[in-house]
Amino acid sequence: MAEAHKPRLAVWKFASCDGCQLSLLDCEDELLAVADAIDIAYFMEATRGHISGRYDLSLVEGSITTAHAAERIREVRRISDVVITIGACATAGGIQALRNFADVKEYASIVYARPDYISTLATSTAIADHIRVEFELRGCPINKRQLVEVVSAYLAKRKPVTPAHSVCVECKLRGTVCVMVAHGTPCLGPVTHAGCGALCPAYDRGCYGCFGPMETPNAPALSDWLSRLGMDDRSISRVYSTFNTDAEPFREEKERHGR
């Protein structure tokens, strides 16, 4: 009897730090279970060998920062049945999207001894700005358990079950006292997608927004509270200028308080 076809998984890297791919490798036991159900056909972070052809599922890390990357992601879309973007770079342009609010040529002249060798776009943009994607998994880095859930869901042809609520709910679930209410510490938890387990508030630090905006965030209301805590417009703009600065709700609030 012929062996049943295993779905082919490909993992692609664009402009990023590789942290989300490392989250996949960090799955350890879960990855072994997944490996029994799929063929890891392309994953340069883990192996130089690869299987060419079409892929049932492609995971994409990183943002689009060059013309070559823009062409390459269209090719990934062409040869993939399902595309899932993973991490803040792929879903919101990443920390490198700070270039979107500045002069990238000026940056290059400061960083590189020969900026004339540099060929790059003026912006860093999310994968979904260039191609159709089936699902976006946020985080910097992503939550490995959420990643396993999303991969499993698409292999089983069902909808992924990931939280739509904010980090504030995670604080309540773990019994963490609200750092804004108790200590007056600025925190993006009320507008940030859950997934980290409220790690920073558990150590009396405000949320930095690593997992990007939650569904239907009310960022202007949060900014009003940040203002009451004594933050000026420049400081409020800066708290939205981190890992997910080009995610629409964060970008709009950043620009509303000055670039």
N, C-alpha and C positions, 0 to 999 in steps of 0.2 A: 504493500500500500504506500502510495506517495506521501511524503511528509507534508503536513499542513503548512501553508505559507505563514511565516511570522511577519508581523508588521515591521517595517523598517523605520528606525529612528535616526534622525540626523541632528547634530548640535552645531550651530554656526556662531561665529564670533565676529562682531564688528567693533566699533570704538567703545572700549570698556576696560575694566580692570581684571576681568576673568572671575570675579568673586561669585557670580551666579552659577557659572559652570562648576566651580569648586563646590558649591552647595549641592550640585547633583552628585559629584564624586563623594561628598560627605554623607550621602544617603546610606552607604555601606550595605547593611543587611537588606534594606529596602531595594537597593540597586540590584543586588543579586537576584531578588525575586522578580524584579522587572526584566532583568536580562533573560530569564527563562521564558518570558512571554514575547519578547521582541528581539530583533536583530539590531544591535547598535552599529549602524552602517557607516556613519560618519561622525567622528568626535575627535578632532585634532588635539584637544586638551588631554585626552586619555590615550590615544594611539595614532600612529602614523598610517596604519592600514585603513582602507575604507572600501566600501562597496558603492560603485557608481550606479546611476539610474534614477528612478523615481523613489520618493520617500513618502511613507504613509503619514509621518508626523515629523515636523521640524521645529526644534526649539531654537529661538534666536536671541542671543545676548548682544547688547551694544547698540549704539546709535549710528546714524548716517552722518558722516562728517566730510566725505570726499565724493567727487563725481564717480570714481570707480566703485565705491561702496553702494552708491545709488543704482548703478547698473547691476552689481552683484546681487543685491537683495531682490531685484526683479527676477533674476535667474532662479534664486531660491524659491520664490513664489511659483514659478513656472513648473518646477520639478517636485513640488510638495503638495500633497493632498490637504494637509492641515498645517497651519503655521501658528505657533504660540510664541509670543514674545515674553521674555523673562527679565525682570529687573528694571530699575529706574532708568537706566540708559536706553533700553529698548522701548520702554513705555512712555518716557517723558523727556528723552534727550540727555538725561543724566547731569552730573555736575558740570560737564563740559558745555552744557547749553547756556552757561553764563556768557559764552561768547555771543549769544544771540542779542545781548543787550549792550554790546561793546564793539570796538573796532578790532576785528580779528587780525588785521595787518599790524596793528600796533602791538598786540600780544606777541605775534610771531617775531617782531623786531626785537622785543625784550628777551624772549626765551632762547632764540636760535642765533648762532653766530653767523649763519648764512641763510637768512629768511627767504632769499630768492630760490632756494632749493625746495621750499615748502609749497605743496599744491593741496589746498584744502578749501572747503566751502566756508562761507561766512556764518553758517549756522550749524548747530547740532540738533538733529530732529529725530523724533520717534519713528520706529519702523512703520507704524500704522499711517504715518504721513505720506508713505511712499507706496505701500501695497495693502491689500486686504489681509487682515489677520483674524483668526477664529477666536482667540482669547488673549488677554493681556494679564500677566501675573506680576503684580507690583512687588517692590521691596528693594532694599539696598543693604545687604543682598536679600534675595528671596528666602522665604521660609521653606526649608526642604520638605517638610510634611505637606505643605500646600502644593509643592511641585509634584510629589508622588501622587497626590489626589488628582491633580489636573491631567497628568499623563495617564493614570488609570482610567479616568473618566472618558477620555477620548478613545482609549483602546476598547472600552466597553460600550462606546457610542452613547454615552449619557452626558448630562450637563454637569460640569464640575461644581462641587459644593465648597465654596470658599466664603469667608465672612464678608458681609457688606457693611458692617457697623464700624464704629470708630474705636480708636485706642482707649477711649474713656470706658467703654464696656469691658475691655480687658482689664483695666485697673480695678473695676468693681468685682470682676470674677476672681481676681487674685487677692482682693482685700487691701489694695493699695490706697492710701489716703491721697486725695487730689492735691497735687503740689501747687496748683494755682490757688485753690481755696485756702489750704492750710498754711502755705508759705509765701504766696504771692510770686511764685516762680513762673515766668512765661512758658507756655506749653502749647504745642500744635496738636495735642491729642484729640481735641474735639472735632478737628477737621481731617484727621489722618486715618487712612485705612488700617484696620486691624491686621495683625499677622506676626508682630514681633513679641507678643505676650506682654506688652507694656514694660519692656526692659528698662528704659531710662527712668520713668517715674518710680519704678521699684527701688531705684538708687537715689531718689530725691533729685532727679534731673528732669527738666522739661523734655517733652517729646520733640525730636528734630524733624519729624515728617518723613522719615526714611521710606515709608510704604506709600507715599503719595496721597492725594486727596481721596477721601471716602466717597461713597455715592451721595450726591446732593449735599455737599458741605456748605455751611454758612460761614464762609471765611470773613466777610465784612463784620459780622457780629463778633467773631473771635478777635478781630483787629481792634474793635471798639474796647473789648476787655483788656487787650494788651496795652492800649493807650491809657486806660485807667490804672494800670500797674506802673505807669511812668515811662513807657517807651515812646520815643518820638517817631516821626514818619520814617526817618532813615533806618532806625533800628527795626521797625516793623517790616520794612521792605527787605531787610537782611534776613529775617527769620524765614521768609519764603524763598530765599535765594540759595537753596542747598541742593540736595540730591534730585529733587523733582521741580526745579525752578520753572521749567517750561510746560508743566502740566497746567491746563487752562485755568482752573480756579486759583492756583498759586501764582501763576503769571499775572493774572488780572489784578490780584491783590497787591503783588509786588509793584506793578506799574501804577496802581492807584495811590500808593504812598511814595512814589518817586523811584527812579531806576538806580 
